[in-house]
Amino acid sequence: MEIKGIIKQSGWKTGHGVDPHCIVLLMIEKGGKNEYTTHEMVKRPGKKAMEFYSGHYYTKIEDALKDFNKRTK
């Protein structure tokens, strides 16, 4: 999976004992085709690279947008 870009991003959430995190809608390249995912993006203290968890994968942007909106409510 190669990340091509972030299409949408929710606001960052922080709190006591919680690493900063948000929900992102990504365009990815998978098997030579563009697809879409929603993930929880986490910024761990002391790490430069973001980490991605709980991915939902879609072939259509419309389905990914619906999932993004649901996950950011």
Secondary structure, 3 states (H helix, E strand, C coil): CEEEEEEEECCCEEECCEEEEEEEEEEEEECCEEEEEEEEEECCCCCCCCEEEEEEEECCHHHHHHHHHHHCC
